[in-house]
Amino acid sequence: MAETANIADLAVKVSDEIFKKFKWERIPLMDENFTCVKGKKHSKKANHTHPVDVVFKYFDPYLKKDVLLNTDLKSYKKTSISTDSVRTALKSLAHTISCAKVSEEWRGKYVIEETSPYEIRGLLFVYNHDEEYDKSFENNFEGLNIANLPIDKNQIIHILEPTLIRYLYAVINDMNNLYTNDKMPKTNYSFYYPDLQLHKAHGDSKNLPATIETITAPYMIIHFNEVTKYIEETESIKKVAGEGYVIFYNQDGSTHEEFLYLLDTLSRFQILNSNATIDIRVLNPDPSRNINSNFSRAKQKYISAWDFDDYKKAQLERIQFGVVIFTTKKFLSENAGWRVSV
């Protein structure tokens, strides 16, 4: 039983470490149940309850409201990830979110600021604790009829599957390395949301979190104004780097067209026009062998489209581009139960 509890705790550890870096807030109350308010529609048992592993919260700058993610944390070994296990988890989570949206008990436990607008969604977090799952997670949906799942109209359930979780963990590892090497701040950074034609970004532009849509996109952009470092000898703060953008890219780079699209996007977002450093960091477990050539070809195509304009060429030459070694931390289940007091 202790080993089973330790394995379950692995998903808690991993999710907490990842989302803290993405500026999500974890509501302190964990591993609670709340009473089902839809009776026999959800269960034939009397006094039925729904489980809540944890609720994460972040502010969505485009929606201008908080997103509350009622999260089901799963820690599975390779052989336990199947169509049946995914179906069971999604069905349970769909019922939970359906009740959470109308439950005063749920709202009393997890909605801290009643005056702030918010939206409740579900998140299925599937962590593979033995690190051996190497299939496409989408295969689990081949025998799954989504239409038969009890998902309400306008109900949203997100899924973070093993491959994506490995990528997110690689991102936070690399962010920590960049901080160690004075390439980005430890906390004074923001995920970047440009003003779009139909959507304007709200909130503090210097401290915006990564939305669920951002972390599941082909790339995410982080912006910071400057990097400072505390010098112990002089007890002073020293500026070690200026304004910058770090772009984490999770595709394999097998075509130049994808990089051409990325460069065009950076231009439309006015990032290329700035004087800030631009660092594109590819984090993919199996990048194309031609990735550097494809990026160079995309730059040439972009400059050609601008009639070889010297200013545009100088903009592109400022970009740092490279493939980052894809590393993740493996948590051992036998060590997961250890607690350290500070």
Residue frames relative to the residue before (quaternion, step in Angstrom):
aa qw qx qy qz dx dy dz
M 1.0000 0.0000 0.0000 0.0000 0.00 0.00 0.00
A 0.6370 0.5351 -0.3311 0.4452 3.59 1.01 -0.84
E 0.6506 0.5104 -0.3201 0.4624 3.60 0.98 -0.86
T 0.6329 0.5316 -0.3251 0.4595 3.59 1.02 -0.83
A 0.6521 0.5072 -0.3058 0.4733 3.57 0.99 -0.86
N 0.6460 0.5221 -0.3190 0.4565 3.58 1.00 -0.81
I 0.6424 0.5163 -0.3168 0.4695 3.57 1.00 -0.84
A 0.6437 0.5122 -0.3170 0.4719 3.59 0.97 -0.83
D 0.6525 0.5350 -0.3052 0.4415 3.56 1.07 -0.77
L 0.5289 0.6439 -0.4095 0.3714 3.59 1.20 -0.42
A 0.6547 0.5098 -0.3143 0.4611 3.61 0.93 -0.86
V 0.6081 0.5435 -0.3450 0.4644 3.58 1.11 -0.67
K 0.6700 0.5092 -0.2889 0.4563 3.57 0.88 -1.01
V 0.6926 0.4886 -0.2813 0.4499 3.57 0.81 -1.03
S 0.6780 0.4927 -0.2993 0.4561 3.60 0.83 -0.96
D 0.6537 0.5217 -0.3183 0.4463 3.57 0.93 -0.86
E 0.6750 0.4987 -0.2923 0.4585 3.57 0.95 -0.90
I 0.6576 0.5081 -0.3060 0.4645 3.57 0.99 -0.82
F 0.7658 0.4241 -0.2350 0.4225 3.57 0.56 -1.15
K 0.5444 0.5908 -0.4053 0.4361 3.59 1.17 -0.41
K 0.6702 0.4932 -0.2883 0.4737 3.57 1.01 -0.85
F 0.6945 0.4442 -0.2667 0.4992 3.57 1.16 -0.57
K 0.5010 -0.7092 0.3709 0.3293 3.55 1.38 0.35
W 0.3663 0.6723 -0.5415 0.3474 3.56 0.96 0.92
E 0.3250 -0.7224 0.5759 0.2020 3.55 -1.20 0.56
R 0.2428 -0.7501 0.5940 0.1600 3.57 -0.94 0.86
I 0.3964 -0.6884 0.5519 0.2538 3.55 -0.80 1.05
P 0.5448 -0.6859 0.3654 0.3148 3.64 -0.67 1.07
L 0.6591 0.5245 -0.3245 0.4304 3.61 0.99 -0.77
M 0.0217 0.8170 -0.5725 0.0652 3.59 -0.68 1.13
D 0.8416 0.2067 -0.1518 0.4753 3.55 -1.35 0.41
E 0.4001 0.6982 -0.4827 0.3455 3.55 0.84 1.06
N 0.2676 -0.7123 0.6146 0.2079 3.54 -1.34 0.28
F 0.0874 -0.7663 0.6258 0.1160 3.56 -1.23 0.35
T 0.6100 -0.6154 0.3750 0.3294 3.54 -1.13 0.73
C 0.4691 -0.6609 0.5170 0.2755 3.54 -0.98 0.92
V 0.1963 -0.8006 0.5578 0.0970 3.58 -0.87 0.95
K 0.6664 0.4942 -0.3062 0.4668 3.59 1.26 0.16
G 0.4476 -0.7779 0.3893 0.2075 3.52 1.27 0.59
K 0.8680 -0.0855 0.0774 0.4829 3.54 -0.99 -0.95
K 0.5113 0.6352 -0.4267 0.3913 3.60 1.21 -0.24
H 0.7642 0.3422 -0.1758 0.5177 3.57 1.12 -0.69
S 0.8125 -0.0508 0.0529 0.5784 3.62 1.09 -0.54
K 0.4518 -0.6747 0.5147 0.2751 3.52 -1.20 0.60
K 0.5763 0.6038 -0.3693 0.4086 3.56 1.26 -0.29
A 0.4602 -0.6481 0.5283 0.2985 3.54 -1.14 0.64
N 0.8337 0.1816 -0.1503 0.4995 3.56 -1.20 0.60
H 0.1807 0.8109 -0.5308 0.1675 3.56 1.03 0.84
T 0.1140 -0.7882 0.6018 0.0600 3.58 -1.09 0.76
H 0.3343 -0.7117 0.5793 0.2147 3.54 -1.33 0.37
P 0.3980 -0.7302 0.4999 0.2419 3.62 -0.95 0.80
V 0.0827 -0.7551 0.6469 0.0674 3.55 -1.21 0.60
D 0.2786 -0.7676 0.5529 0.1658 3.59 -0.40 1.18
V 0.7521 -0.2257 0.2042 0.5845 3.54 0.80 -1.08
V 0.2220 -0.7384 0.6170 0.1578 3.56 -1.26 0.49
F 0.1512 -0.7678 0.6190 0.0670 3.54 -0.85 1.08
K 0.1223 -0.7954 0.5918 0.0472 3.55 -1.12 0.69
Y 0.1079 0.7593 -0.6405 0.0394 3.54 -1.16 0.70
F 0.4659 -0.6551 0.5182 0.2919 3.55 -1.30 0.40
D 0.2449 -0.7603 0.5857 0.1372 3.58 -0.84 1.02
P 0.3515 -0.7882 0.4616 0.2055 3.62 -0.38 1.18
Y 0.6660 0.4820 -0.3145 0.4745 3.61 1.13 -0.49
L 0.6978 0.4370 -0.2665 0.5010 3.61 1.01 -0.76
K 0.2670 -0.7912 0.4963 0.2374 3.58 1.28 -0.49
K 0.6809 0.3993 -0.3200 0.5240 3.58 0.92 0.94
D 0.5753 -0.5747 0.4534 0.3649 3.54 -1.31 0.29
V 0.2124 -0.7224 0.6407 0.1497 3.53 -1.20 0.66
L 0.1447 -0.7790 0.6079 0.0526 3.57 -0.76 1.12
L 0.1434 -0.8132 0.5627 0.0372 3.56 -0.55 1.21
N 0.2147 -0.7486 0.6188 0.1027 3.55 -0.41 1.26
T 0.1020 -0.8776 0.4679 -0.0220 3.55 -0.14 1.37
D 0.1996 -0.7384 0.6358 0.1034 3.52 -1.01 0.97
L 0.1706 -0.8116 0.5560 0.0551 3.57 -0.42 1.28
K 0.0382 -0.7997 0.5990 -0.0146 3.56 -0.63 1.15
S 0.0787 -0.7619 0.6415 0.0433 3.56 -1.00 0.88
Y 0.0297 0.8367 -0.5382 0.0970 3.55 -0.13 1.36
K 0.3831 -0.6289 0.6034 0.3060 3.53 -1.27 0.42
K 0.7469 -0.4380 0.2599 0.4275 3.56 -1.27 0.40
T 0.7362 0.4558 -0.2467 0.4352 3.57 0.77 -1.04
S 0.6378 0.5384 -0.3319 0.4394 3.62 1.23 -0.24
I 0.5935 0.5451 -0.3709 0.4615 3.59 1.27 -0.19
S 0.2195 0.7788 -0.5426 0.2254 3.55 -0.32 1.28
T 0.6961 -0.4389 0.3509 0.4468 3.55 -1.31 0.13
D 0.6648 0.5139 -0.3070 0.4468 3.59 0.94 -0.88
S 0.6800 0.4811 -0.3076 0.4599 3.60 0.87 -0.87
V 0.6412 0.5110 -0.3219 0.4734 3.60 1.05 -0.74
R 0.6397 0.5264 -0.3215 0.4586 3.58 0.97 -0.87
T 0.6664 0.5072 -0.3031 0.4547 3.60 0.87 -0.94
A 0.6729 0.4998 -0.2958 0.4581 3.57 0.92 -0.92
L 0.6783 0.4912 -0.2957 0.4595 3.60 0.92 -0.88
K 0.6298 0.5306 -0.3344 0.4582 3.59 1.02 -0.76
S 0.6647 0.4996 -0.2948 0.4707 3.57 0.91 -0.93
L 0.6780 0.4925 -0.2926 0.4606 3.58 0.92 -0.92
A 0.6214 0.5426 -0.3400 0.4514 3.60 1.02 -0.76
H 0.6503 0.4947 -0.3103 0.4859 3.60 0.97 -0.83
T 0.6444 0.5386 -0.3228 0.4364 3.58 0.96 -0.88
I 0.6902 0.4695 -0.2836 0.4719 3.60 0.86 -0.95
S 0.6032 0.5673 -0.3504 0.4377 3.58 1.04 -0.75
C 0.7026 0.4390 -0.2548 0.4988 3.57 0.99 -0.87
A 0.6224 0.5747 -0.3433 0.4057 3.58 0.97 -0.87
K 0.6453 0.5570 -0.3243 0.4102 3.58 1.00 -0.79
V 0.7866 0.2762 -0.1513 0.5311 3.60 1.15 -0.52
S 0.5457 0.6457 -0.3775 0.3779 3.58 1.29 0.06
E 0.3760 -0.7156 0.5464 0.2191 3.57 -0.76 1.05
E 0.6089 0.5583 -0.3500 0.4416 3.59 1.08 -0.69
W 0.6596 0.4945 -0.3047 0.4770 3.59 0.91 -0.91
R 0.6632 0.5135 -0.3016 0.4533 3.56 0.91 -0.97
G 0.6550 0.5269 -0.3089 0.4449 3.58 0.99 -0.80
K 0.6927 0.4779 -0.2692 0.4683 3.57 1.11 -0.69
Y 0.8468 0.2650 -0.0710 0.4557 3.57 0.83 -0.99
V 0.6487 0.4631 -0.3390 0.4997 3.62 1.18 -0.24
I 0.2067 -0.8272 0.5151 0.0876 3.56 -0.08 1.33
E 0.7843 0.2252 -0.1087 0.5677 3.58 0.93 -0.91
E 0.2738 -0.8079 0.5049 0.1322 3.56 -0.12 1.32
T 0.6736 0.5269 -0.3000 0.4228 3.60 1.09 -0.66
S 0.6409 0.5258 -0.3321 0.4500 3.61 1.18 -0.40
P 0.4694 -0.6645 0.4917 0.3105 3.61 -0.93 0.82
Y 0.0247 0.8123 -0.5807 0.0491 3.57 -0.99 0.79
E 0.2143 -0.7450 0.6194 0.1241 3.52 -1.36 0.33
I 0.2659 -0.7711 0.5602 0.1447 3.59 -0.91 0.92
R 0.0218 0.7829 -0.6202 0.0436 3.55 -0.87 1.02
G 0.4208 -0.6744 0.5371 0.2823 3.54 -1.32 0.13
L 0.0770 -0.7747 0.6251 0.0559 3.56 -1.19 0.59
L 0.1487 -0.7587 0.6308 0.0653 3.54 -0.82 1.09
F 0.1025 -0.8062 0.5826 -0.0083 3.55 -0.47 1.29
V 0.0515 -0.8298 0.5551 -0.0272 3.58 -0.27 1.30
Y 0.0471 -0.8128 0.5799 -0.0294 3.55 -0.22 1.33
N 0.2515 -0.7562 0.5889 0.1350 3.58 -0.91 0.98
H 0.2359 -0.8490 0.4567 0.1224 3.57 -0.02 1.31
D 0.6861 0.4487 -0.3187 0.4759 3.64 1.12 -0.34
E 0.3922 -0.7672 0.4350 0.2613 3.61 1.36 0.07
E 0.5417 0.6460 -0.3877 0.3729 3.60 1.16 0.49
Y 0.5102 0.6472 -0.4317 0.3667 3.61 1.24 -0.09
D 0.0357 0.8359 -0.5416 0.0816 3.58 -0.45 1.23
K 0.4907 0.6485 -0.4374 0.3838 3.59 1.23 0.37
S 0.5571 -0.5346 0.4827 0.4133 3.54 -1.33 0.04
F 0.4555 -0.7042 0.4691 0.2769 3.58 -0.71 1.05
E 0.5776 0.6096 -0.3689 0.3984 3.58 1.15 -0.57
N 0.5250 0.6373 -0.4122 0.3851 3.59 1.20 -0.39
N 0.6249 0.5630 -0.3371 0.4230 3.57 1.15 -0.60
F 0.6657 0.4949 -0.3058 0.4673 3.58 1.25 -0.22
E 0.4519 0.7083 -0.4445 0.3107 3.58 1.26 -0.11
G 0.7757 0.2856 -0.1746 0.5351 3.59 0.97 -0.75
L 0.5785 0.5907 -0.3571 0.4347 3.54 1.30 0.30
N 0.2350 -0.7664 0.5851 0.1226 3.57 -0.67 1.11
I 0.3315 -0.7811 0.4987 0.1768 3.56 -0.20 1.32
A 0.6159 0.5790 -0.3448 0.4081 3.57 1.06 -0.75
N 0.6752 0.4977 -0.2924 0.4592 3.59 1.18 -0.50
L 0.5392 0.6019 -0.4164 0.4166 3.57 1.26 -0.09
P 0.4713 -0.7148 0.4454 0.2619 3.60 -0.94 0.87
I 0.2324 0.7822 -0.5384 0.2106 3.58 0.72 1.10
D 0.3991 -0.7406 0.4946 0.2180 3.58 -0.65 1.13
K 0.6245 -0.5073 0.4319 0.4077 3.54 -1.30 0.31
N 0.8324 0.1419 -0.1558 0.5126 3.58 -0.98 0.95
Q 0.4858 0.6283 -0.4558 0.4019 3.59 1.21 0.36
I 0.1571 -0.8016 0.5738 0.0584 3.59 -0.89 0.95
I 0.0028 0.7646 -0.6443 0.0194 3.54 -0.94 0.99
H 0.1895 -0.7760 0.5958 0.0832 3.56 -0.75 1.10
I 0.1771 -0.7645 0.6100 0.1103 3.56 -1.20 0.58
L 0.0875 -0.7408 0.6632 0.0607 3.55 -0.96 0.94
E 0.1385 -0.8295 0.5406 0.0216 3.55 -0.41 1.28
P 0.7728 -0.4292 0.2051 0.4202 3.61 -1.23 0.39
T 0.6750 0.4968 -0.3132 0.4466 3.60 0.85 -0.91
L 0.6708 0.4889 -0.2958 0.4727 3.57 0.94 -0.89
I 0.6315 0.5246 -0.3362 0.4614 3.60 1.01 -0.76
R 0.6201 0.5243 -0.3432 0.4720 3.62 1.02 -0.72
Y 0.6417 0.5190 -0.3186 0.4662 3.59 0.99 -0.84
L 0.6679 0.4994 -0.3049 0.4599 3.60 0.87 -0.92
Y 0.6546 0.4943 -0.3210 0.4734 3.57 1.01 -0.74
A 0.6164 0.5288 -0.3424 0.4724 3.58 1.08 -0.67
V 0.6142 0.5509 -0.3418 0.4499 3.58 1.05 -0.73
I 0.7143 0.4381 -0.2861 0.4648 3.60 0.75 -0.95
N 0.5780 0.5557 -0.3771 0.4636 3.60 1.14 -0.52
D 0.6903 0.4732 -0.2787 0.4711 3.56 0.92 -0.92
M 0.6015 0.5452 -0.3564 0.4625 3.60 1.07 -0.66
N 0.6490 0.5070 -0.3121 0.4738 3.57 0.99 -0.80
N 0.6431 0.5143 -0.3189 0.4692 3.59 1.04 -0.76
L 0.6358 0.5248 -0.3251 0.4633 3.58 1.01 -0.81
Y 0.6407 0.5123 -0.3218 0.4727 3.57 1.01 -0.80
T 0.6469 0.5331 -0.3167 0.4438 3.59 0.92 -0.91
N 0.7504 0.3712 -0.1924 0.5119 3.57 1.09 -0.77
D 0.5310 -0.6811 0.3765 0.3354 3.58 1.25 0.56
K 0.4493 0.6986 -0.4472 0.3319 3.60 1.09 0.69
M 0.7875 0.0146 -0.0379 0.6150 3.60 1.25 -0.25
P 0.5800 -0.5964 0.4116 0.3722 3.62 -1.14 0.48
K 0.5870 -0.5833 0.4333 0.3571 3.54 -1.27 0.41
T 0.8307 0.0690 -0.0013 0.5525 3.60 0.91 -0.89
N 0.6712 0.5231 -0.3062 0.4268 3.62 1.09 -0.59
Y 0.4571 0.6275 -0.4928 0.3930 3.53 0.55 1.25
S 0.1899 -0.7768 0.5910 0.1062 3.55 -1.27 0.35
F 0.4231 -0.6374 0.5665 0.3063 3.55 -1.14 0.58
Y 0.4193 -0.7757 0.4407 0.1680 3.51 -0.88 1.10
Y 0.0000 0.7833 -0.6198 0.0468 3.55 -0.89 1.07
P 0.2239 -0.7951 0.5483 0.1309 3.60 -0.28 1.20
D 0.5274 -0.5788 0.4991 0.3711 3.56 -1.22 0.39
L 0.1814 -0.7927 0.5776 0.0712 3.56 -0.76 1.10
Q 0.7080 -0.4698 0.3095 0.4270 3.56 -1.26 0.25
L 0.7890 0.2817 -0.1460 0.5261 3.59 0.94 -0.86
H 0.7763 0.2674 -0.1446 0.5523 3.60 1.21 -0.33
K 0.1660 -0.7634 0.6185 0.0844 3.55 -0.93 0.95
A 0.4396 -0.6980 0.5039 0.2563 3.55 -1.07 0.79
H 0.1582 -0.7830 0.5989 0.0565 3.56 -0.91 1.02
G 0.6531 0.5236 -0.3806 0.3931 3.55 -1.31 0.19
D 0.6906 -0.4629 0.3692 0.4154 3.54 -1.39 -0.06
S 0.3352 -0.7912 0.4784 0.1811 3.59 -0.28 1.27
K 0.6490 0.5128 -0.3211 0.4613 3.60 1.25 -0.25
N 0.7987 0.2334 -0.1057 0.5444 3.59 1.24 -0.18
L 0.2892 0.7784 -0.5096 0.2253 3.59 0.90 0.87
P 0.4309 -0.7075 0.4956 0.2610 3.61 -1.01 0.77
A 0.5173 -0.5704 0.5133 0.3789 3.54 -1.33 0.05
T 0.3250 -0.7328 0.5599 0.2095 3.58 -0.72 1.00
I 0.6655 -0.4853 0.3689 0.4306 3.57 -1.27 0.25
E 0.6239 0.5337 -0.3336 0.4632 3.59 1.13 -0.68
T 0.6400 0.5365 -0.3225 0.4457 3.58 1.06 -0.75
I 0.7301 0.4451 -0.2635 0.4466 3.59 0.78 -0.96
T 0.6955 0.4268 -0.2824 0.5044 3.59 1.23 -0.27
A 0.5044 0.6540 -0.4148 0.3817 3.60 1.30 0.07
P 0.6613 -0.5077 0.3584 0.4202 3.63 -1.22 0.24
Y 0.7960 0.0505 -0.0347 0.6021 3.60 1.17 -0.46
M 0.1099 -0.7535 0.6379 0.1151 3.55 -1.29 0.34
I 0.2629 -0.7825 0.5546 0.1046 3.54 -1.02 0.91
I 0.1123 -0.7731 0.6228 0.0425 3.55 -0.90 1.00
H 0.1189 -0.7961 0.5920 0.0399 3.57 -0.92 0.95
F 0.0522 0.7740 -0.6308 0.0197 3.58 -1.11 0.69
N 0.5099 -0.6788 0.4495 0.2777 3.56 -1.14 0.68
E 0.7778 -0.1859 0.1275 0.5867 3.58 0.91 -0.80
V 0.3452 -0.7062 0.5767 0.2227 3.54 -1.30 0.31
T 0.0505 -0.8017 0.5955 0.0062 3.56 -0.78 1.03
K 0.1581 -0.7847 0.5954 0.0681 3.53 -1.23 0.51
Y 0.3939 -0.7106 0.5319 0.2388 3.55 -1.00 0.84
I 0.2019 -0.7741 0.5928 0.0929 3.56 -0.77 1.10
E 0.3567 -0.7872 0.4658 0.1901 3.54 -0.30 1.31
E 0.6367 0.5643 -0.3407 0.4001 3.60 0.95 -0.86
T 0.7866 0.2890 -0.1446 0.5261 3.57 0.96 -0.89
E 0.3359 -0.7639 0.4798 0.2710 3.57 1.36 -0.08
S 0.5383 0.6038 -0.4014 0.4296 3.53 0.93 0.96
I 0.4330 -0.6647 0.5419 0.2776 3.55 -1.34 0.30
K 0.1035 -0.8072 0.5807 0.0218 3.57 -0.76 1.07
K 0.3876 -0.6933 0.5573 0.2419 3.56 -1.02 0.84
V 0.1188 -0.8297 0.5441 0.0387 3.60 -0.66 1.10
A 0.7919 0.0293 -0.0333 0.6091 3.61 1.25 -0.25
G 0.4605 -0.7008 0.4827 0.2527 3.53 -1.20 0.59
E 0.7928 -0.2753 0.2316 0.4919 3.54 -1.31 -0.40
G 0.0853 0.8248 -0.5542 0.0719 3.56 -1.02 0.75
Y 0.2531 -0.7132 0.6286 0.1794 3.50 -1.40 0.26
V 0.0980 -0.7507 0.6500 0.0658 3.55 -1.01 0.88
I 0.1029 -0.8024 0.5875 0.0189 3.57 -0.73 1.09
F 0.1679 -0.7771 0.6009 0.0824 3.57 -0.60 1.15
Y 0.1061 -0.8096 0.5770 -0.0183 3.53 -0.69 1.20
N 0.1705 -0.8521 0.4910 0.0624 3.59 -0.60 1.11
Q 0.5149 0.6263 -0.4355 0.3911 3.61 1.23 0.22
D 0.5992 -0.6220 0.3774 0.3341 3.61 -1.23 0.36
G 0.4179 -0.7457 0.4465 0.2645 3.61 1.25 -0.12
S 0.3321 0.7886 -0.4663 0.2244 3.59 1.11 0.61
T 0.7557 0.2654 -0.1881 0.5684 3.62 1.26 -0.09
H 0.4870 -0.6463 0.4891 0.3254 3.56 -1.17 0.49
E 0.5521 0.6342 -0.3899 0.3755 3.58 1.19 -0.52
E 0.6434 0.5290 -0.3424 0.4347 3.61 0.98 -0.76
F 0.6709 0.4752 -0.2979 0.4851 3.58 1.06 -0.69
L 0.5855 0.5571 -0.3617 0.4647 3.56 1.15 -0.59
Y 0.6379 0.5126 -0.3092 0.4845 3.56 1.04 -0.82
L 0.6508 0.5166 -0.3171 0.4573 3.59 0.96 -0.86
L 0.6593 0.5017 -0.3096 0.4667 3.60 0.93 -0.86
D 0.6397 0.5174 -0.3200 0.4698 3.56 1.01 -0.80
T 0.6309 0.5306 -0.3212 0.4661 3.57 1.08 -0.78
L 0.6615 0.4997 -0.3058 0.4681 3.59 0.91 -0.89
S 0.6282 0.5229 -0.3320 0.4709 3.58 1.10 -0.66
R 0.6703 0.4956 -0.2998 0.4640 3.59 0.91 -0.91
F 0.6828 0.4708 -0.2788 0.4842 3.59 1.11 -0.66
Q 0.4566 -0.7115 0.4139 0.3378 3.58 1.36 0.07
I 0.3877 0.7258 -0.4840 0.2978 3.60 1.19 0.39
L 0.6462 0.5201 -0.3243 0.4547 3.60 0.99 -0.78
N 0.6760 0.5174 -0.2923 0.4359 3.57 1.09 -0.70
S 0.5851 0.5931 -0.3739 0.4076 3.58 1.22 -0.28
N 0.5055 -0.6308 0.4905 0.3256 3.56 -1.32 0.16
A 0.4537 0.7108 -0.4313 0.3208 3.57 1.31 0.05
T 0.5391 -0.5773 0.4891 0.3700 3.55 -1.25 0.39
I 0.1599 -0.7704 0.6127 0.0748 3.56 -1.14 0.70
D 0.0120 -0.8133 0.5789 -0.0575 3.56 -0.58 1.18
I 0.1127 -0.7867 0.6061 0.0326 3.59 -0.42 1.24
R 0.0487 -0.8188 0.5705 -0.0423 3.56 -0.56 1.21
V 0.2396 -0.7882 0.5565 0.1082 3.56 -0.49 1.24
L 0.0158 -0.7800 0.6248 -0.0294 3.55 -0.81 1.09
N 0.2939 0.7273 -0.5526 0.2816 3.53 -0.01 1.35
P 0.4834 -0.6993 0.4346 0.2974 3.63 -0.80 0.89
D 0.7991 0.1442 -0.0775 0.5785 3.60 1.17 -0.45
P 0.0137 -0.8385 0.5446 -0.0129 3.62 0.48 1.16
S 0.5988 -0.5727 0.4276 0.3613 3.56 -1.20 0.57
R 0.5226 -0.6304 0.4748 0.3225 3.56 -1.08 0.70
N 0.7065 0.4414 -0.2463 0.4953 3.57 1.23 -0.51
I 0.3075 0.8107 -0.4708 0.1631 3.58 1.24 0.19
N 0.6735 0.4853 -0.3097 0.4636 3.62 0.90 -0.82
S 0.6379 0.5115 -0.3201 0.4785 3.59 1.04 -0.76
N 0.6540 0.5153 -0.3138 0.4564 3.57 0.99 -0.81
F 0.6468 0.4970 -0.3297 0.4753 3.58 1.03 -0.72
S 0.6395 0.5148 -0.3221 0.4715 3.60 0.99 -0.79
R 0.6420 0.5155 -0.3201 0.4686 3.58 1.00 -0.82
A 0.6341 0.5263 -0.3310 0.4598 3.60 1.01 -0.79
K 0.6405 0.5178 -0.3308 0.4606 3.60 0.98 -0.77
Q 0.6549 0.5069 -0.3136 0.4645 3.58 0.98 -0.84
K 0.6382 0.5173 -0.3205 0.4716 3.59 0.99 -0.82
Y 0.6500 0.5220 -0.3119 0.4557 3.57 0.99 -0.88
I 0.6722 0.4857 -0.2960 0.4739 3.59 0.90 -0.92
S 0.6232 0.5486 -0.3307 0.4487 3.56 1.05 -0.81
A 0.6449 0.5307 -0.3151 0.4507 3.57 1.01 -0.83
W 0.7086 0.3858 -0.2323 0.5432 3.57 1.25 -0.49
D 0.5272 -0.6695 0.3919 0.3469 3.61 1.18 0.61
F 0.6120 -0.6075 0.3230 0.3899 3.54 1.04 0.93
D 0.1263 0.8201 -0.5359 0.1559 3.52 1.05 0.91
D 0.4760 -0.7051 0.4513 0.2695 3.59 -0.77 1.07
Y 0.6333 0.5359 -0.3366 0.4454 3.58 1.03 -0.75
K 0.6601 0.4922 -0.3054 0.4783 3.57 0.96 -0.86
K 0.6294 0.5347 -0.3334 0.4547 3.57 1.02 -0.76
A 0.6506 0.5139 -0.3094 0.4658 3.58 1.00 -0.84
Q 0.6028 0.5592 -0.3484 0.4501 3.58 1.09 -0.73
L 0.7077 0.4647 -0.2659 0.4611 3.57 0.85 -0.96
E 0.6288 0.5509 -0.3408 0.4301 3.58 1.04 -0.69
R 0.6017 0.5710 -0.3571 0.4294 3.60 1.21 -0.42
I 0.5892 0.6168 -0.3618 0.3762 3.58 1.19 -0.51
Q 0.2328 -0.7220 0.6341 0.1495 3.55 -0.99 0.91
F 0.0184 -0.8091 0.5860 -0.0403 3.57 -0.83 0.97
G 0.2554 0.7783 -0.5495 0.1645 3.55 -0.91 0.87
V 0.4402 -0.6555 0.5463 0.2795 3.52 -1.32 0.41
V 0.2669 -0.7712 0.5635 0.1281 3.55 -0.78 1.08
I 0.5169 -0.6188 0.4852 0.3384 3.58 -1.00 0.79
F 0.3699 -0.7595 0.5022 0.1845 3.55 -0.69 1.16
T 0.1238 0.8080 -0.5611 0.1302 3.58 -0.19 1.29
T 0.0356 -0.7660 0.6414 0.0226 3.54 -1.13 0.75
K 0.4399 -0.6707 0.5248 0.2851 3.53 -1.25 0.39
K 0.2372 -0.7650 0.5820 0.1407 3.56 -0.86 0.94
F 0.2470 -0.7619 0.5848 0.1282 3.55 -0.75 1.11
L 0.2858 -0.7566 0.5642 0.1657 3.58 -0.81 0.97
S 0.4989 -0.6961 0.4286 0.2879 3.57 -0.76 1.05
E 0.6520 0.5263 -0.3353 0.4306 3.58 1.03 -0.70
N 0.7011 0.4328 -0.2680 0.4994 3.59 1.24 -0.39
A 0.5046 0.7031 -0.4051 0.2950 3.56 1.24 -0.30
G 0.6698 0.5279 -0.3097 0.4204 3.55 1.10 -0.55
W 0.5197 0.6537 -0.4161 0.3598 3.60 1.24 -0.20
R 0.1028 -0.7713 0.6257 0.0560 3.56 -1.04 0.77
V 0.1925 -0.7809 0.5863 0.0964 3.54 -0.97 0.87
S 0.2640 -0.7649 0.5684 0.1488 3.57 -0.80 0.99
V 0.1095 -0.7918 0.5983 0.0562 3.54 -1.01 0.85
